[in-house]
């Protein structure tokens, strides 16, 4: 039996006005571009900086840091720090997609850095609201609080077990692991975001790095101008 795939965010196939507006708030002055994925043998998923470092030991070019942008239509942009290769003014991603995407939407960010000497180093992550609804802003706040707990633990592409006060803050239980069920407040927000916890048909949805939820109806939020909600871009640390 195939595993269920749940829908939340997706890699966009075009830059809509809402996505362009969110990217302008993410990195003012930069333009989002689509970058093809061309992974090479031996690379690892979620290890983009190390993949680029390895690639550049035998190939020309330079590392460019920025953001991989996914969209939850009408709700938010899910932006994960990402590294790509630049050679002769062309960008290329050498890291494979966990979800089989052949390209990604990328926004360069010269402010970003990565310390290869720090074993706890992670690329940053941010969520940019695409709606003025308070439920959206609260959802982002809850997700950022969860990640603030998770970054205290060693970098891993697998499961983590959070215990003690961190677990109590997260769920009210003395320990929790991954995968996890949403905490009650997050679950209560789902109907207001046009979501249902009901899974889709096997392999019928898109990826969902934010949580185990399915978008089942049209969103009611509206796109924001570049200067709106500038203080609501919530950041936390992601994978390396």
JOGIJO-V344842 format. One record per residue. N is the residue number from 0. NEAR is the number of other ideal C-beta (glycine too) atoms within 8 Angstrom. Layout:
n=[N N]
near=[NEAR NEAR]
This chain:
n=[0 1 2 3 4 5 6 7 8 9 10 11 12 13 14 15 16 17 18 19 20 21 22 23 24 25 26 27 28 29 30 31 32 33 34 35 36 37 38 39 40 41 42 43 44 45 46 47 48 49 50 51 52 53 54 55 56 57 58 59 60 61 62 63 64 65 66 67 68 69 70 71 72 73 74 75 76 77 78 79 80 81 82 83 84 85 86 87 88 89 90 91 92 93 94 95 96 97 98 99 100 101 102 103 104 105 106 107 108 109 110 111 112 113 114 115 116 117 118 119 120 121 122 123 124 125 126 127 128 129 130 131 132 133 134 135 136 137 138 139 140 141 142 143 144 145 146 147 148 149 150 151 152 153 154 155 156 157 158 159 160 161 162 163 164 165 166 167 168 169 170 171 172 173 174 175 176 177 178 179 180 181 182 183 184 185 186 187 188 189 190 191 192 193 194 195 196 197 198 199 200 201 202 203 204 205 206 207 208 209 210 211 212 213 214 215 216 217 218 219 220 221 222 223 224 225 226 227 228 229 230 231 232 233 234 235 236 237 238 239]
near=[3 5 5 8 11 11 11 13 11 9 12 11 3 4 8 8 6 11 14 10 13 15 16 9 14 14 12 6 3 10 5 12 8 8 12 8 13 7 9 7 3 5 13 9 9 9 12 14 13 10 14 14 10 9 13 12 6 4 8 4 9 7 12 10 14 14 13 11 17 15 13 14 7 12 13 14 14 13 14 12 15 14 13 15 15 11 9 3 3 6 10 11 16 14 16 7 11 7 7 5 8 6 10 13 15 16 15 9 11 5 5 10 5 11 6 8 3 6 5 7 9 11 16 10 13 11 14 13 15 17 13 9 10 5 9 15 11 10 13 13 9 12 13 12 9 9 12 8 11 9 10 5 7 5 8 7 7 4 7 9 7 13 7 8 5 10 13 10 7 11 8 5 7 6 9 10 9 6 5 7 4 11 10 6 8 11 9 7 12 12 8 7 12 12 10 8 10 6 7 11 5 9 6 6 10 10 11 12 8 10 8 8 14 13 11 7 5 5 11 7 10 6 7 14 5 8 5 8 10 7 4 9 12 10 7 12 8 10 9 11]
